[in-house]
């Protein structure tokens, strides 16, 4: 019998529904030079996880199963490889390692380059910290790097109450923008408390008829759902920018935008420990809050996916990995 250390993890052997996810034992990884081994306390659940499980999302990168989904982690550094200087054994860290390659965040340990992690905000426990990386980095990079939002601009955020959306509302407000969000009426008071200036219930009125003269649209829904990106072009003033996050910007969408004097761009988030440090500072300053809908045990990853796919969550769903 091998004495190689093992760990619990969630894996899948085929594409399909939440039922394809199952708990198993695999060999525990070891860090290479410049990498760290992190003992995962909690793992965040994101739409890209269940899209990949189904055969979309990052399945084009991971290939055919078996593979392990999940990219958000919060935990403690267990071991460091040669050349690591940013964190040490015992440090509490959070990050989005390896995206879009396999990270296997739904497991007890992950290894990744040390600079893909940042020190966990001291004001957050692991369950709330793991809700931050992928969602917050998506919001931050789409607003700051892709759209280059400036103070005084009008920013429309679709799915404002979701995991990415509730961060985007807060970051846009922090950047000095006037923030407009789409969400169901039941979530409007909460979004106002986060900084939203205007809100539209997309189930009761067409947002493109209610909103005008927008500088930037952060579309977290995509053309796959009622042509949200294409309809969003009507809300933009000339010279405005549309960032289409989940399904990207098709050639047809970009051509329509160009014809109207607009810019449309796709987006894919990338690991960024430096940005996570900045985001962590905002969290510790009280300028940004983190919303967690529920925390489920690791073995219930399939249930977390099922609930997430319903599209009714406020903030994030989290898996508690550490027993």
N, C-alpha and C positions, 0 to 999 in steps of 0.2 A: 504493500500500500504506500502511495506517495505521501511524503510529509510536506508537500507544497501547500502553503496557506491558501485557503479558499474564502469566498465571500458570497453572501446572498445578492441576487440581482434579478431584475425582471428582463425577460427576453421574449422573442417571438420567432417562430419557425416558418411562418407564412404571412402573407398579407390578409387583412380581414378586419372584422369588428373587434370590439374591446376584449372579446373572449380569447383572442389569439395570444394575449399577454399572459405569461405565467412566471411564477417564482421558481428559481433554480439556484444551483451552486456552480460557481466558476472559479478559476484560479485568480488569486488576488494579484493585481499588477504591481510592478516595481518601477520607481522613477528612473528615467535616464538622466544624463547630465542636463542641467538647466530646468529639470522638471521637479514637481513636488508630488508626493502621495498625500491625498486628502481623505480623511475618514469622513464620509458624508453623514451629516445629521438629518438633513432635509433636502428634498428635490422638488423643484417647481414643475408644474404641468402647463404646457403651452399648446396652442392650436397646431403648431408645426409637428408636435409629437404625434397627435392622432392622425394628422394628414399623412405623415410618414408611415405610420402603422398601416394605413389603408393602401399604401402604394404610391401616394403623391408626395408632397412636401419635399423632404431631403432624401427620399428613396432613390432619386436619380443619382445622388452622390454615394449613398451607402450600398446600392445594388440590391440584389435579391436577399431575403432572409436566409439564414438567421442573422439578426442584428439586434442591438439594444438601443432603444430610443431614450430621449431625455438629455437636456443640456444645462439646466439650472441646478447649481449645487450651493449649499452652505455647510461648512464643516470645519474641521480642525486639521492642521498640517501634521501628518504623522511621520513623514520622512522627507528629506530634501536631497536632491541629486547634486553632483559637483557643479559649481558655478552659480548656485542660487544665492542671491544677496538681498532680495526684497522682502522675504518672509522667512520665518524659522519654525522649527518644531514647536508645536503647542499654540501657534497663532491661529486665531479664528479668522477664516477667510470665506469669501463668496466669489462666484464667477460663473462664466458661461464657456467652459472649456471646449476647444476643438471645433466649434460650430463652423461649417456645416458637416464636418466629418463626425464619426461616432465618438461620443463621450461616455455613453452608458451611465448617465446620471442617476438612473433608477437602480442604484446599487450601493453597497456599503463603502466602496473605495473607488476613487478615480485618480488617474495621473494626468498631468498636463503641464505645459510650460508655466513656470512660476508667474510670469508677467501677464498671464491670462486671468489671474486672480487679483483681488484687492482685499485689504483688511475689512472684515465685516463691521458695519456700523455698530457701535457699542449700545445704541438705543434700541436695536432690534434683536430678538431671539432668532434662532436658526430658521424656525418656521416662517417668519416674516421676511428674513433676509433672503431666503431662497426664492421668494416671489419677485425679487428685484432684477437680477441680471439681464435675462433675455428681453423681458418686457421693457425695462427702463432703458437699456442700451438701444433697443429699436426706436423708442420714442426720442431719445437724446440725439442719436446719429441722424435720424430722419429730419428732425427740426434744425439741428445745429450744422451738421455736415452736408446733408443733401439739399435742404431747402434754404439754409442760411437765414433763418428768421431773425428779423430785427425789431427793436422796440417800435411800437406804434402800428405795426402791421396787423391785419385781420387774418386770423388763422381758423380754418374750419377743420374739426377733427371728427371723423366718423367712428362709430362704436366707442364713444368717449368714456363709457362706463366700464369697459373691459380692462384686461390686464395691461395692455399697452396704452390704451386710451386714457386711463386715469393718470398715468404718468405723463402722457403727452399734454394733457390739460395743465398740469402743474408746471411742467418745464416751459411751455409756451407762455404761461403767465409770468414765470420767473424771468423770461427773456424780454418781458415788457409788451407782449402782444395782447390784442383784444381777442378773446377766445370764444369760439362758437362750437358747440358740440351737438351731435345727434345721439339721442338715447330715448328710451321709454320714459314717460312722464314720472313714473315712480322713482326714478333715479335722479331727477332734476335737482332736488334740494341738496342732495349729497354732492353733485357735480358743482353746484354753485359754491358750496363750502370749500371746494378744491380750487376755485378761481374762475370757473366758466362764467362768461358775461352774458351769453345768449345760448338758448337751448331749443332744439327742434325735436319733437316726437315724430320720428320717421314713420310710425304706424298710423299717424293721424293726418299728416300733410306731406307733400312732396318737398323735400329739403331744397331742391333747386328753384322752387317757386317762393320759398320763404327767405332765402339767403342771397345776398348780392354783394358785389364789390369786395371779394375776398382776395387776399394776396397769396395765401398758401392753403392748399388742402392736403391734409394727411389722411389718406383713405386706408382705413384698416379693415375694410369690408371687401372691396374689389369688384370688378365687373362680373364675376361669377354670380353675384347676388344682385339681380335687378339692375345691372349695368351701372352700378354706383359710381365707378370712376368716370365713365363717359358722361353721365348726368352731372357730375361735379364740375365739368368744364364750364357749364352754364353759370356757376356761382363765381367764377374768377374774373377779376378785372384784367384788362389787357396787360401782358407782361407777367401774369401770375404763374404760379408753379403748382403742379399736382404731383405728389409723391404717392404712387400706388404700391402699397406694401405687400399684401398677401399674394396677389396673383401677378404682380408686375405690370409693366406698361407694354401692351401689345404694339406692333408696328402700326396698326390701324388707329389706336388711341393716340399714339405720338403724332401721327400725321394729322389727325383732327385737331390736336392741340396746336401744332405749328400753323395750320391754316387759320387759326383764330388768334395768332399772336401770343400763344401760351407755351409753356414747357411742361411736358409730362415725362416722368422718370420712374423706373422701377427702383426697388430697394432690397438689399439683403444685409442684415446686421452681421457684425463681425466681433470677435472677442476683443476687449479693450479694457485692460486693468486700470489704465490711467483715467479713463472716463468713469469707471466704476468708483474710483477714489473720489472724484469730483461729485458724483451722485451721492456717495456716502456722506460727504461733507454737508450737502444740502439736507439730507435726512437727519443728520445729527443736529443741524441748526434749527430743525423744525420747519423748514421751508417746503419739505416734501413728505407726504405721508404714504404709507403702504397699506393696501387693502387686500386681505385674505378672506376669501369666501368660506373655505373649510380646509381642514387638515385630515387626511386619511392615512391609514397605515400602508406601508409599502405593498403588502400583499393585495391591496385593493386598487392597484393601478388601473385595472380595467374599469372599475366603477368610476374612478376619477375621470377617465377618458369619456365614459358614457355621459357623465354630467356636463363635462366641458363641451361636448359636441351639441348639447341642447342650446347653447348660446345664451343662457340666462344668468350666468354668474356675474357677480359684482366683484371686480378685482380678480384674484388668482386662486386656483386650487393647488394644494401642496400635499406631497407625500412625505410622511415622517419615516425616515430610513433607520435611524439609530433606535435600537430596542431599549 
